[in-house]
Structure formats: C-alpha cells, structure tokens
C-alpha cells in the first residue's frame, strides 16, 4: 500500500489544494508522485478531533476510482 501524507498541508481540504492545483505532487513512496487520482486508485480517509480530555473519530472510509464509462 502506498500512502501520501504531506506535512504542513494542514488546512488543505482536498487533493487539489494539497498539491497546490497540481503544481506540487504528493510523494507516494517507491519513487511515485501524483498530483491527481488515477483509475484503479483507492482512497482511504480517517480523521479525528480532540480537545481537553476527549477524542472523537470515525472508522475508515474507503473507495476505489473506477474508469469512466463511454
């Protein structure tokens, strides 16, 4: 599994913002870099919010990018 994490992308709400409109591709490991999703990619999301004495999160949400139908 390849994983993309950009340190300091803190306020980015999506891939387009995190890659600065494709100008700064994310490093995925094994020398791969991506600025957009491709057919066959799987996207996995998880998140949490925490404060003084609490942490709230949700389980993983995943989906696959399928080719468009002509």
N, CA, C, O and CB atoms as a CASP TS submission, in Angstrom:
PFRMAT TS
TARGET T0000
AUTHOR 0000-0000-0000
METHOD Language model
MODEL 1
PARENT N/A
ATOM      1  N   UNK     1       0.842  -1.176   0.000  1.00  0.00           N
ATOM      2  CA  UNK     1       0.000   0.000   0.000  1.00  0.00           C
ATOM      3  C   UNK     1       0.886   1.238   0.000  1.00  0.00           C
ATOM      4  O   UNK     1       1.842   1.328   0.770  1.00  0.00           O
ATOM      5  CB  UNK     1      -0.957  -0.001   1.215  1.00  0.00           C
ATOM      6  N   UNK     2       0.571   2.166  -0.845  1.00  0.00           N
ATOM      7  CA  UNK     2       1.279   3.442  -0.891  1.00  0.00           C
ATOM      8  C   UNK     2       0.464   4.459  -0.123  1.00  0.00           C
ATOM      9  O   UNK     2      -0.765   4.467  -0.192  1.00  0.00           O
ATOM     10  CB  UNK     2       1.525   3.912  -2.357  1.00  0.00           C
ATOM     11  N   UNK     3       1.143   5.301   0.596  1.00  0.00           N
ATOM     12  CA  UNK     3       0.458   6.257   1.450  1.00  0.00           C
ATOM     13  C   UNK     3       1.027   7.649   1.209  1.00  0.00           C
ATOM     14  O   UNK     3       2.245   7.826   1.179  1.00  0.00           O
ATOM     15  CB  UNK     3       0.589   5.861   2.936  1.00  0.00           C
ATOM     16  N   UNK     4       0.166   8.622   1.041  1.00  0.00           N
ATOM     17  CA  UNK     4       0.604  10.006   0.843  1.00  0.00           C
ATOM     18  C   UNK     4       0.236  10.824   2.067  1.00  0.00           C
ATOM     19  O   UNK     4      -0.924  10.876   2.475  1.00  0.00           O
ATOM     20  CB  UNK     4      -0.030  10.620  -0.437  1.00  0.00           C
ATOM     21  N   UNK     5       1.216  11.444   2.629  1.00  0.00           N
ATOM     22  CA  UNK     5       0.990  12.373   3.737  1.00  0.00           C
ATOM     23  C   UNK     5       1.892  13.568   3.520  1.00  0.00           C
ATOM     24  O   UNK     5       3.105  13.417   3.379  1.00  0.00           O
ATOM     25  CB  UNK     5       1.263  11.701   5.129  1.00  0.00           C
ATOM     26  N   UNK     6       1.319  14.733   3.494  1.00  0.00           N
ATOM     27  CA  UNK     6       2.112  15.940   3.309  1.00  0.00           C
ATOM     28  C   UNK     6       2.154  16.685   4.635  1.00  0.00           C
ATOM     29  O   UNK     6       1.129  17.158   5.125  1.00  0.00           O
ATOM     30  CB  UNK     6       1.528  16.840   2.172  1.00  0.00           C
ATOM     31  N   UNK     7       3.314  16.781   5.194  1.00  0.00           N
ATOM     32  CA  UNK     7       3.472  17.541   6.425  1.00  0.00           C
ATOM     33  C   UNK     7       3.271  19.015   6.103  1.00  0.00           C
ATOM     34  O   UNK     7       3.801  19.516   5.111  1.00  0.00           O
ATOM     35  CB  UNK     7       4.869  17.289   7.074  1.00  0.00           C
ATOM     36  N   UNK     8       2.520  19.698   6.928  1.00  0.00           N
ATOM     37  CA  UNK     8       2.311  21.118   6.735  1.00  0.00           C
ATOM     38  C   UNK     8       1.180  21.446   5.769  1.00  0.00           C
ATOM     39  O   UNK     8       0.935  22.624   5.509  1.00  0.00           O
ATOM     40  CB  UNK     8       3.567  21.738   6.250  1.00  0.00           C
ATOM     41  N   UNK     9       0.487  20.459   5.232  1.00  0.00           N
ATOM     42  CA  UNK     9      -0.634  20.733   4.339  1.00  0.00           C
ATOM     43  C   UNK     9      -1.877  21.041   5.171  1.00  0.00           C
ATOM     44  O   UNK     9      -2.985  21.132   4.640  1.00  0.00           O
ATOM     45  CB  UNK     9      -0.892  19.533   3.384  1.00  0.00           C
ATOM     46  N   UNK    10      -1.682  21.198   6.472  1.00  0.00           N
ATOM     47  CA  UNK    10      -2.715  21.366   7.463  1.00  0.00           C
ATOM     48  C   UNK    10      -4.086  21.832   7.040  1.00  0.00           C
ATOM     49  O   UNK    10      -5.062  21.155   7.361  1.00  0.00           O
ATOM     50  CB  UNK    10      -2.250  22.257   8.400  1.00  0.00           C
ATOM     51  N   UNK    11      -4.228  22.940   6.342  1.00  0.00           N
ATOM     52  CA  UNK    11      -5.550  23.448   6.019  1.00  0.00           C
ATOM     53  C   UNK    11      -6.106  22.936   4.713  1.00  0.00           C
ATOM     54  O   UNK    11      -7.206  23.334   4.327  1.00  0.00           O
ATOM     55  CB  UNK    11      -5.517  24.915   5.983  1.00  0.00           C
ATOM     56  N   UNK    12      -5.389  22.065   4.010  1.00  0.00           N
ATOM     57  CA  UNK    12      -5.860  21.590   2.706  1.00  0.00           C
ATOM     58  C   UNK    12      -7.105  20.740   2.869  1.00  0.00           C
ATOM     59  O   UNK    12      -7.123  19.791   3.652  1.00  0.00           O
ATOM     60  CB  UNK    12      -4.763  20.788   1.988  1.00  0.00           C
ATOM     61  N   UNK    13      -8.149  21.087   2.122  1.00  0.00           N
ATOM     62  CA  UNK    13      -9.413  20.360   2.219  1.00  0.00           C
ATOM     63  C   UNK    13      -9.509  19.227   1.215  1.00  0.00           C
ATOM     64  O   UNK    13     -10.423  18.408   1.306  1.00  0.00           O
ATOM     65  CB  UNK    13     -10.568  21.305   2.022  1.00  0.00           C
ATOM     66  N   UNK    14      -8.605  19.157   0.272  1.00  0.00           N
ATOM     67  CA  UNK    14      -8.677  18.107  -0.732  1.00  0.00           C
ATOM     68  C   UNK    14      -7.359  17.979  -1.481  1.00  0.00           C
ATOM     69  O   UNK    14      -6.412  18.728  -1.241  1.00  0.00           O
ATOM     70  CB  UNK    14      -9.814  18.382  -1.708  1.00  0.00           C
ATOM     71  N   UNK    15      -7.318  17.017  -2.391  1.00  0.00           N
ATOM     72  CA  UNK    15      -6.096  16.746  -3.143  1.00  0.00           C
ATOM     73  C   UNK    15      -5.670  17.949  -3.984  1.00  0.00           C
ATOM     74  O   UNK    15      -4.479  18.241  -4.087  1.00  0.00           O
ATOM     75  CB  UNK    15      -6.291  15.530  -4.038  1.00  0.00           C
ATOM     76  N   UNK    16      -6.626  18.641  -4.580  1.00  0.00           N
ATOM     77  CA  UNK    16      -6.309  19.791  -5.412  1.00  0.00           C
ATOM     78  C   UNK    16      -5.595  20.868  -4.594  1.00  0.00           C
ATOM     79  O   UNK    16      -4.614  21.450  -5.056  1.00  0.00           O
ATOM     80  CB  UNK    16      -7.585  20.358  -6.047  1.00  0.00           C
ATOM     81  N   UNK    17      -6.081  21.131  -3.390  1.00  0.00           N
ATOM     82  CA  UNK    17      -5.433  22.122  -2.523  1.00  0.00           C
ATOM     83  C   UNK    17      -4.101  21.603  -1.991  1.00  0.00           C
ATOM     84  O   UNK    17      -3.125  22.351  -1.933  1.00  0.00           O
ATOM     85  CB  UNK    17      -6.354  22.494  -1.352  1.00  0.00           C
ATOM     86  N   UNK    18      -4.052  20.327  -1.600  1.00  0.00           N
ATOM     87  CA  UNK    18      -2.824  19.767  -1.033  1.00  0.00           C
ATOM     88  C   UNK    18      -1.686  19.745  -2.047  1.00  0.00           C
ATOM     89  O   UNK    18      -0.517  19.827  -1.670  1.00  0.00           O
ATOM     90  CB  UNK    18      -3.080  18.359  -0.519  1.00  0.00           C
ATOM     91  N   UNK    19      -2.022  19.635  -3.337  1.00  0.00           N
ATOM     92  CA  UNK    19      -0.980  19.619  -4.375  1.00  0.00           C
ATOM     93  C   UNK    19      -0.813  20.990  -5.025  1.00  0.00           C
ATOM     94  O   UNK    19      -0.118  21.130  -6.032  1.00  0.00           O
ATOM     95  CB  UNK    19      -1.314  18.576  -5.447  1.00  0.00           C
ATOM     96  N   UNK    20      -1.446  21.983  -4.448  1.00  0.00           N
ATOM     97  CA  UNK    20      -1.395  23.348  -4.979  1.00  0.00           C
ATOM     98  C   UNK    20      -1.763  23.372  -6.461  1.00  0.00           C
ATOM     99  O   UNK    20      -1.009  23.847  -7.310  1.00  0.00           O
ATOM    100  CB  UNK    20       0.005  23.954  -4.773  1.00  0.00           C
ATOM    101  N   UNK    21      -2.950  22.841  -6.733  1.00  0.00           N
ATOM    102  CA  UNK    21      -3.505  22.788  -8.087  1.00  0.00           C
ATOM    103  C   UNK    21      -2.634  21.949  -9.031  1.00  0.00           C
ATOM    104  O   UNK    21      -2.537  22.237 -10.224  1.00  0.00           O
ATOM    105  CB  UNK    21      -3.657  24.204  -8.644  1.00  0.00           C
ATOM    106  N   UNK    22      -2.010  20.919  -8.483  1.00  0.00           N
ATOM    107  CA  UNK    22      -1.190  20.012  -9.280  1.00  0.00           C
ATOM    108  C   UNK    22       0.263  20.432  -9.425  1.00  0.00           C
ATOM    109  O   UNK    22       1.057  19.695 -10.010  1.00  0.00           O
ATOM    110  CB  UNK    22      -1.780  19.875 -10.623  1.00  0.00           C
ATOM    111  N   UNK    23       0.630  21.601  -8.904  1.00  0.00           N
ATOM    112  CA  UNK    23       1.999  22.107  -9.050  1.00  0.00           C
ATOM    113  C   UNK    23       2.985  21.436  -8.093  1.00  0.00           C
ATOM    114  O   UNK    23       4.192  21.472  -8.335  1.00  0.00           O
ATOM    115  CB  UNK    23       2.019  23.605  -8.824  1.00  0.00           C
ATOM    116  N   UNK    24       2.494  20.826  -7.012  1.00  0.00           N
ATOM    117  CA  UNK    24       3.366  20.194  -6.016  1.00  0.00           C
ATOM    118  C   UNK    24       2.847  18.782  -5.729  1.00  0.00           C
ATOM    119  O   UNK    24       2.194  18.568  -4.707  1.00  0.00           O
ATOM    120  CB  UNK    24       3.428  21.046  -4.697  1.00  0.00           C
ATOM    121  N   UNK    25       3.127  17.809  -6.618  1.00  0.00           N
ATOM    122  CA  UNK    25       2.621  16.443  -6.432  1.00  0.00           C
ATOM    123  C   UNK    25       3.030  15.846  -5.093  1.00  0.00           C
ATOM    124  O   UNK    25       4.065  16.200  -4.528  1.00  0.00           O
ATOM    125  CB  UNK    25       3.116  15.550  -7.553  1.00  0.00           C
ATOM    126  N   UNK    26       2.199  14.933  -4.594  1.00  0.00           N
ATOM    127  CA  UNK    26       2.485  14.226  -3.353  1.00  0.00           C
ATOM    128  C   UNK    26       3.413  13.052  -3.628  1.00  0.00           C
ATOM    129  O   UNK    26       3.270  12.372  -4.644  1.00  0.00           O
ATOM    130  CB  UNK    26       1.183  13.742  -2.686  1.00  0.00           C
ATOM    131  N   UNK    27       4.356  12.812  -2.735  1.00  0.00           N
ATOM    132  CA  UNK    27       5.234  11.647  -2.824  1.00  0.00           C
ATOM    133  C   UNK    27       4.491  10.447  -2.241  1.00  0.00           C
ATOM    134  O   UNK    27       4.005  10.506  -1.111  1.00  0.00           O
ATOM    135  CB  UNK    27       6.594  11.893  -2.071  1.00  0.00           C
ATOM    136  N   UNK    28       4.400   9.355  -3.011  1.00  0.00           N
ATOM    137  CA  UNK    28       3.663   8.174  -2.583  1.00  0.00           C
ATOM    138  C   UNK    28       4.558   7.033  -2.140  1.00  0.00           C
ATOM    139  O   UNK    28       4.050   6.000  -1.706  1.00  0.00           O
ATOM    140  CB  UNK    28       2.781   7.706  -3.686  1.00  0.00           C
ATOM    141  N   UNK    29       5.839   7.177  -2.230  1.00  0.00           N
ATOM    142  CA  UNK    29       6.751   6.081  -1.935  1.00  0.00           C
ATOM    143  C   UNK    29       7.144   5.370  -3.217  1.00  0.00           C
ATOM    144  O   UNK    29       6.513   5.553  -4.258  1.00  0.00           O
ATOM    145  CB  UNK    29       6.114   5.094  -0.948  1.00  0.00           C
ATOM    146  N   UNK    30       8.174   4.570  -3.140  1.00  0.00           N
ATOM    147  CA  UNK    30       8.689   3.849  -4.311  1.00  0.00           C
ATOM    148  C   UNK    30       8.981   4.770  -5.485  1.00  0.00           C
ATOM    149  O   UNK    30       8.963   4.338  -6.638  1.00  0.00           O
ATOM    150  CB  UNK    30       7.701   2.788  -4.740  1.00  0.00           C
ATOM    151  N   UNK    31       9.249   6.030  -5.198  1.00  0.00           N
ATOM    152  CA  UNK    31       9.575   6.999  -6.241  1.00  0.00           C
ATOM    153  C   UNK    31       8.384   7.555  -7.002  1.00  0.00           C
ATOM    154  O   UNK    31       8.570   8.337  -7.934  1.00  0.00           O
ATOM    155  CB  UNK    31      10.494   6.380  -7.200  1.00  0.00           C
ATOM    156  N   UNK    32       7.163   7.173  -6.633  1.00  0.00           N
ATOM    157  CA  UNK    32       5.966   7.659  -7.320  1.00  0.00           C
ATOM    158  C   UNK    32       5.520   8.997  -6.768  1.00  0.00           C
ATOM    159  O   UNK    32       5.610   9.252  -5.567  1.00  0.00           O
ATOM    160  CB  UNK    32       4.834   6.649  -7.203  1.00  0.00           C
ATOM    161  N   UNK    33       5.038   9.848  -7.659  1.00  0.00           N
ATOM    162  CA  UNK    33       4.484  11.147  -7.275  1.00  0.00           C
ATOM    163  C   UNK    33       3.174  11.328  -8.027  1.00  0.00           C
ATOM    164  O   UNK    33       3.076  10.958  -9.198  1.00  0.00           O
ATOM    165  CB  UNK    33       5.489  12.324  -7.584  1.00  0.00           C
ATOM    166  N   UNK    34       2.179  11.886  -7.376  1.00  0.00           N
ATOM    167  CA  UNK    34       0.873  12.099  -8.010  1.00  0.00           C
ATOM    168  C   UNK    34       0.321  13.477  -7.668  1.00  0.00           C
ATOM    169  O   UNK    34       0.448  13.954  -6.541  1.00  0.00           O
ATOM    170  CB  UNK    34      -0.122  11.012  -7.574  1.00  0.00           C
ATOM    171  N   UNK    35      -0.288  14.099  -8.658  1.00  0.00           N
ATOM    172  CA  UNK    35      -0.985  15.365  -8.458  1.00  0.00           C
ATOM    173  C   UNK    35      -2.491  15.180  -8.600  1.00  0.00           C
ATOM    174  O   UNK    35      -3.263  16.088  -8.294  1.00  0.00           O
ATOM    175  CB  UNK    35      -0.482  16.418  -9.455  1.00  0.00           C
ATOM    176  N   UNK    36      -2.911  14.002  -9.066  1.00  0.00           N
ATOM    177  CA  UNK    36      -4.338  13.722  -9.211  1.00  0.00           C
ATOM    178  C   UNK    36      -4.572  12.218  -9.061  1.00  0.00           C
ATOM    179  O   UNK    36      -3.634  11.423  -9.121  1.00  0.00           O
ATOM    180  CB  UNK    36      -4.870  14.232 -10.588  1.00  0.00           C
ATOM    181  N   UNK    37      -5.814  11.848  -8.869  1.00  0.00           N
ATOM    182  CA  UNK    37      -6.162  10.438  -8.764  1.00  0.00           C
ATOM    183  C   UNK    37      -6.195   9.805 -10.151  1.00  0.00           C
ATOM    184  O   UNK    37      -6.454  10.481 -11.147  1.00  0.00           O
ATOM    185  CB  UNK    37      -7.519  10.262  -8.055  1.00  0.00           C
ATOM    186  N   UNK    38      -5.932   8.505 -10.204  1.00  0.00           N
ATOM    187  CA  UNK    38      -5.977   7.773 -11.464  1.00  0.00           C
ATOM    188  C   UNK    38      -6.877   6.559 -11.310  1.00  0.00           C
ATOM    189  O   UNK    38      -7.129   6.104 -10.194  1.00  0.00           O
ATOM    190  CB  UNK    38      -4.559   7.348 -11.910  1.00  0.00           C
ATOM    191  N   UNK    39      -7.365   6.032 -12.437  1.00  0.00           N
ATOM    192  CA  UNK    39      -8.176   4.823 -12.411  1.00  0.00           C
ATOM    193  C   UNK    39      -7.446   3.734 -11.638  1.00  0.00           C
ATOM    194  O   UNK    39      -6.244   3.536 -11.815  1.00  0.00           O
ATOM    195  CB  UNK    39      -8.503   4.349 -13.844  1.00  0.00           C
ATOM    196  N   UNK    40      -8.165   3.040 -10.794  1.00  0.00           N
ATOM    197  CA  UNK    40      -7.576   1.968 -10.001  1.00  0.00           C
ATOM    198  C   UNK    40      -7.066   2.406  -8.643  1.00  0.00           C
ATOM    199  O   UNK    40      -6.772   1.563  -7.795  1.00  0.00           O
ATOM    200  CB  UNK    40      -6.466   1.353 -10.754  1.00  0.00           C
ATOM    201  N   UNK    41      -6.955   3.708  -8.419  1.00  0.00           N
ATOM    202  CA  UNK    41      -6.516   4.193  -7.104  1.00  0.00           C
ATOM    203  C   UNK    41      -7.582   3.904  -6.053  1.00  0.00           C
ATOM    204  O   UNK    41      -8.775   3.913  -6.354  1.00  0.00           O
ATOM    205  CB  UNK    41      -6.209   5.710  -7.152  1.00  0.00           C
ATOM    206  N   UNK    42      -7.156   3.651  -4.843  1.00  0.00           N
ATOM    207  CA  UNK    42      -8.060   3.524  -3.708  1.00  0.00           C
ATOM    208  C   UNK    42      -7.785   4.678  -2.761  1.00  0.00           C
ATOM    209  O   UNK    42      -6.634   4.964  -2.434  1.00  0.00           O
ATOM    210  CB  UNK    42      -7.888   2.149  -2.989  1.00  0.00           C
ATOM    211  N   UNK    43      -8.835   5.329  -2.329  1.00  0.00           N
ATOM    212  CA  UNK    43      -8.726   6.452  -1.402  1.00  0.00           C
ATOM    213  C   UNK    43      -9.252   5.993  -0.056  1.00  0.00           C
ATOM    214  O   UNK    43     -10.360   5.465   0.037  1.00  0.00           O
ATOM    215  CB  UNK    43      -9.509   7.707  -1.918  1.00  0.00           C
ATOM    216  N   UNK    44      -8.458   6.193   0.989  1.00  0.00           N
ATOM    217  CA  UNK    44      -8.862   5.838   2.347  1.00  0.00           C
ATOM    218  C   UNK    44      -8.792   7.102   3.215  1.00  0.00           C
ATOM    219  O   UNK    44      -7.783   7.806   3.239  1.00  0.00           O
ATOM    220  CB  UNK    44      -7.950   4.693   2.933  1.00  0.00           C
ATOM    221  N   UNK    45      -9.867   7.358   3.905  1.00  0.00           N
ATOM    222  CA  UNK    45      -9.942   8.537   4.771  1.00  0.00           C
ATOM    223  C   UNK    45     -10.182   8.109   6.208  1.00  0.00           C
ATOM    224  O   UNK    45     -10.938   7.175   6.472  1.00  0.00           O
ATOM    225  CB  UNK    45     -11.057   9.495   4.302  1.00  0.00           C
ATOM    226  N   UNK    46      -9.538   8.793   7.122  1.00  0.00           N
ATOM    227  CA  UNK    46      -9.827   8.652   8.547  1.00  0.00           C
ATOM    228  C   UNK    46      -9.502   9.979   9.199  1.00  0.00           C
ATOM    229  O   UNK    46      -8.637  10.720   8.731  1.00  0.00           O
ATOM    230  CB  UNK    46      -9.010   7.474   9.201  1.00  0.00           C
ATOM    231  N   UNK    47     -10.189  10.269  10.264  1.00  0.00           N
ATOM    232  CA  UNK    47      -9.967  11.566  10.915  1.00  0.00           C
ATOM    233  C   UNK    47     -10.391  11.501  12.370  1.00  0.00           C
ATOM    234  O   UNK    47     -11.097  10.586  12.796  1.00  0.00           O
ATOM    235  CB  UNK    47     -10.736  12.686  10.187  1.00  0.00           C
ATOM    236  N   UNK    48      -9.944  12.491  13.116  1.00  0.00           N
ATOM    237  CA  UNK    48     -10.384  12.626  14.498  1.00  0.00           C
ATOM    238  C   UNK    48     -10.279  14.090  14.909  1.00  0.00           C
ATOM    239  O   UNK    48      -9.589  14.890  14.277  1.00  0.00           O
ATOM    240  CB  UNK    48      -9.543  11.722  15.445  1.00  0.00           C
ATOM    241  N   UNK    49     -10.966  14.402  15.956  1.00  0.00           N
ATOM    242  CA  UNK    49     -10.915  15.718  16.567  1.00  0.00           C
ATOM    243  C   UNK    49     -10.668  15.484  18.048  1.00  0.00           C
ATOM    244  O   UNK    49     -11.245  14.575  18.646  1.00  0.00           O
ATOM    245  CB  UNK    49     -12.239  16.548  16.310  1.00  0.00           C
ATOM    246  N   UNK    50      -9.822  16.294  18.625  1.00  0.00           N
ATOM    247  CA  UNK    50      -9.580  16.107  20.053  1.00  0.00           C
ATOM    248  C   UNK    50      -9.481  17.447  20.759  1.00  0.00           C
ATOM    249  O   UNK    50      -9.145  18.476  20.174  1.00  0.00           O
ATOM    250  CB  UNK    50      -8.303  15.294  20.282  1.00  0.00           C
ATOM    251  N   UNK    51      -9.782  17.385  22.006  1.00  0.00           N
ATOM    252  CA  UNK    51      -9.724  18.563  22.851  1.00  0.00           C
ATOM    253  C   UNK    51      -9.251  18.150  24.234  1.00  0.00           C
ATOM    254  O   UNK    51      -8.691  17.069  24.414  1.00  0.00           O
ATOM    255  CB  UNK    51     -11.100  19.270  22.921  1.00  0.00           C
ATOM    256  N   UNK    52      -9.475  19.000  25.184  1.00  0.00           N
ATOM    257  CA  UNK    52      -9.033  18.752  26.546  1.00  0.00           C
ATOM    258  C   UNK    52      -9.790  17.559  27.139  1.00  0.00           C
ATOM    259  O   UNK    52     -10.940  17.694  27.555  1.00  0.00           O
ATOM    260  CB  UNK    52      -9.233  20.010  27.416  1.00  0.00           C
ATOM    261  N   UNK    53      -9.150  16.415  27.172  1.00  0.00           N
ATOM    262  CA  UNK    53      -9.731  15.238  27.787  1.00  0.00           C
ATOM    263  C   UNK    53     -10.653  14.414  26.907  1.00  0.00           C
ATOM    264  O   UNK    53     -11.293  13.487  27.405  1.00  0.00           O
ATOM    265  CB  UNK    53     -10.463  15.643  28.965  1.00  0.00           C
ATOM    266  N   UNK    54     -10.748  14.717  25.606  1.00  0.00           N
ATOM    267  CA  UNK    54     -11.593  13.891  24.752  1.00  0.00           C
ATOM    268  C   UNK    54     -10.989  13.747  23.357  1.00  0.00           C
ATOM    269  O   UNK    54     -10.173  14.560  22.922  1.00  0.00           O
ATOM    270  CB  UNK    54     -13.000  14.487  24.659  1.00  0.00           C
ATOM    271  N   UNK    55     -11.411  12.703  22.682  1.00  0.00           N
ATOM    272  CA  UNK    55     -11.027  12.453  21.293  1.00  0.00           C
ATOM    273  C   UNK    55     -12.209  11.767  20.614  1.00  0.00           C
ATOM    274  O   UNK    55     -12.706  10.753  21.105  1.00  0.00           O
ATOM    275  CB  UNK    55      -9.714  11.575  21.197  1.00  0.00           C
ATOM    276  N   UNK    56     -12.653  12.308  19.505  1.00  0.00           N
ATOM    277  CA  UNK    56     -13.770  11.765  18.750  1.00  0.00           C
ATOM    278  C   UNK    56     -13.289  11.497  17.328  1.00  0.00           C
ATOM    279  O   UNK    56     -12.638  12.345  16.719  1.00  0.00           O
ATOM    280  CB  UNK    56     -14.996  12.740  18.763  1.00  0.00           C
ATOM    281  N   UNK    57     -13.609  10.323  16.802  1.00  0.00           N
ATOM    282  CA  UNK    57     -13.203   9.997  15.445  1.00  0.00           C
ATOM    283  C   UNK    57     -14.220   9.109  14.766  1.00  0.00           C
ATOM    284  O   UNK    57     -15.286   8.832  15.317  1.00  0.00           O
ATOM    285  CB  UNK    57     -11.849   9.326  15.446  1.00  0.00           C
ATOM    286  N   UNK    58     -13.890   8.666  13.574  1.00  0.00           N
ATOM    287  CA  UNK    58     -14.746   7.727  12.879  1.00  0.00           C
ATOM    288  C   UNK    58     -13.875   6.666  12.223  1.00  0.00           C
ATOM    289  O   UNK    58     -12.677   6.867  12.025  1.00  0.00           O
ATOM    290  CB  UNK    58     -15.631   8.446  11.833  1.00  0.00           C
ATOM    291  N   UNK    59     -14.472   5.562  11.897  1.00  0.00           N
ATOM    292  CA  UNK    59     -13.738   4.479  11.255  1.00  0.00           C
ATOM    293  C   UNK    59     -13.305   4.858   9.852  1.00  0.00           C
ATOM    294  O   UNK    59     -13.675   5.906   9.323  1.00  0.00           O
ATOM    295  CB  UNK    59     -14.582   3.222  11.214  1.00  0.00           C
ATOM    296  N   UNK    60     -12.520   3.985   9.273  1.00  0.00           N
ATOM    297  CA  UNK    60     -12.015   4.246   7.936  1.00  0.00           C
ATOM    298  C   UNK    60     -13.137   4.253   6.903  1.00  0.00           C
ATOM    299  O   UNK    60     -14.078   3.463   6.980  1.00  0.00           O
ATOM    300  CB  UNK    60     -10.971   3.214   7.562  1.00  0.00           C
ATOM    301  N   UNK    61     -13.020   5.146   5.951  1.00  0.00           N
ATOM    302  CA  UNK    61     -13.932   5.226   4.812  1.00  0.00           C
ATOM    303  C   UNK    61     -13.044   5.042   3.578  1.00  0.00           C
ATOM    304  O   UNK    61     -12.056   5.761   3.423  1.00  0.00           O
ATOM    305  CB  UNK    61     -14.751   6.617   4.775  1.00  0.00           C
ATOM    306  N   UNK    62     -13.380   4.086   2.697  1.00  0.00           N
ATOM    307  CA  UNK    62     -12.542   3.813   1.531  1.00  0.00           C
ATOM    308  C   UNK    62     -13.395   3.658   0.277  1.00  0.00           C
ATOM    309  O   UNK    62     -14.547   3.228   0.334  1.00  0.00           O
ATOM    310  CB  UNK    62     -11.700   2.548   1.758  1.00  0.00           C
ATOM    311  N   UNK    63     -12.803   4.018  -0.849  1.00  0.00           N
ATOM    312  CA  UNK    63     -13.478   3.859  -2.134  1.00  0.00           C
ATOM    313  C   UNK    63     -12.442   3.751  -3.236  1.00  0.00           C
ATOM    314  O   UNK    63     -11.320   4.235  -3.091  1.00  0.00           O
ATOM    315  CB  UNK    63     -14.441   5.036  -2.406  1.00  0.00           C
ATOM    316  N   UNK    64     -12.813   3.121  -4.328  1.00  0.00           N
ATOM    317  CA  UNK    64     -11.907   2.937  -5.467  1.00  0.00           C
ATOM    318  C   UNK    64     -12.319   3.852  -6.617  1.00  0.00           C
ATOM    319  O   UNK    64     -13.504   4.107  -6.828  1.00  0.00           O
ATOM    320  CB  UNK    64     -11.899   1.457  -5.930  1.00  0.00           C
ATOM    321  N   UNK    65     -11.328   4.339  -7.352  1.00  0.00           N
ATOM    322  CA  UNK    65     -11.574   5.153  -8.540  1.00  0.00           C
ATOM    323  C   UNK    65     -11.721   4.193  -9.720  1.00  0.00           C
ATOM    324  O   UNK    65     -10.802   3.442 -10.046  1.00  0.00           O
ATOM    325  CB  UNK    65     -10.410   6.201  -8.783  1.00  0.00           C
ATOM    326  N   UNK    66     -12.886   4.234 -10.350  1.00  0.00           N
ATOM    327  CA  UNK    66     -13.169   3.353 -11.480  1.00  0.00           C
ATOM    328  C   UNK    66     -13.094   4.139 -12.797  1.00  0.00           C
ATOM    329  O   UNK    66     -13.318   5.350 -12.804  1.00  0.00           O
ATOM    330  CB  UNK    66     -14.565   2.693 -11.318  1.00  0.00           C
ATOM    331  N   UNK    67     -12.785   3.468 -13.898  1.00  0.00           N
ATOM    332  CA  UNK    67     -12.754   4.164 -15.180  1.00  0.00           C
ATOM    333  C   UNK    67     -14.144   4.678 -15.565  1.00  0.00           C
ATOM    334  O   UNK    67     -15.159   4.072 -15.222  1.00  0.00           O
ATOM    335  CB  UNK    67     -12.212   3.236 -16.273  1.00  0.00           C
ATOM    336  N   UNK    68     -14.171   5.790 -16.274  1.00  0.00           N
ATOM    337  CA  UNK    68     -15.441   6.337 -16.748  1.00  0.00           C
ATOM    338  C   UNK    68     -16.000   5.454 -17.853  1.00  0.00           C
ATOM    339  O   UNK    68     -15.244   4.867 -18.626  1.00  0.00           O
ATOM    340  CB  UNK    68     -15.264   7.787 -17.252  1.00  0.00           C
ATOM    341  N   UNK    69     -17.309   5.361 -17.928  1.00  0.00           N
ATOM    342  CA  UNK    69     -17.949   4.605 -18.997  1.00  0.00           C
ATOM    343  C   UNK    69     -18.156   5.511 -20.188  1.00  0.00           C
ATOM    344  O   UNK    69     -18.608   6.645 -20.030  1.00  0.00           O
ATOM    345  CB  UNK    69     -19.290   3.999 -18.530  1.00  0.00           C
ATOM    346  N   UNK    70     -17.837   5.040 -21.362  1.00  0.00           N
ATOM    347  CA  UNK    70     -18.002   5.854 -22.578  1.00  0.00           C
ATOM    348  C   UNK    70     -19.412   5.772 -23.111  1.00  0.00           C
ATOM    349  O   UNK    70     -19.725   6.393 -24.126  1.00  0.00           O
ATOM    350  CB  UNK    70     -17.021   5.412 -23.658  1.00  0.00           C
TER
END
